[in-house]
Amino acid sequence: MSASKAPVLYTISFAALFLAGCTENAEEGQVQDCYVESGGERMFFGSPECLSQFETEKFNGYWLVAFETSWFFPTLEDLERGSIEEAYSLNFLDTPSDEVSALLELPREKVFRVSFEGSKSEIPGIYGALAALRGGVVVKHNFTIEEEIRDVPVID
């Protein structure tokens, strides 16, 4: 074996071992293990990377954002109910634009009608900072703010 081929074989072998370790506990089709033990129970961990493994679809809905809060409501009715039980945690797979990043730091709640391509999970688990959310959504591409909604309901 020539000296130039040896590093390639070692790299390929290392990558194969690494991937085997990552998928050992993962559900079929997942690249990494997206489940954690919490209180003796196995729960889905809704990180952006884990959410991105679900099928990509087009989303239209409402994004409620304020400092450390990023929720997605699929319909205006869900938003108007004013309950986080109607919300999905919303995260970005990649670093959002400067405009969106600035909105994530707002000191008070604002709501925007948005559209984007992403993935969603409704598997019971851990999403964002609140366990009460019904699931998680991750933005993959084409996040567009269509308009700001002026009358923001009080969310409890």
Secondary structure as GFF3:
##gff-version 3
##sequence-region A 1 156
A	DSSP	alpha_helix	6	23	.	.	.	ID=ss1
A	DSSP	beta_strand	35	38	.	.	.	ID=ss2
A	DSSP	beta_strand	41	45	.	.	.	ID=ss3
A	DSSP	alpha_helix	48	51	.	.	.	ID=ss4
A	DSSP	beta_strand	57	66	.	.	.	ID=ss5
A	DSSP	beta_strand	69	73	.	.	.	ID=ss6
A	DSSP	alpha_helix	76	80	.	.	.	ID=ss7
A	DSSP	three_ten_helix	84	86	.	.	.	ID=ss8
A	DSSP	beta_strand	88	92	.	.	.	ID=ss9
A	DSSP	alpha_helix	98	104	.	.	.	ID=ss10
A	DSSP	beta_strand	110	121	.	.	.	ID=ss11
A	DSSP	beta_strand	125	126	.	.	.	ID=ss12
A	DSSP	beta_strand	136	149	.	.	.	ID=ss13
###
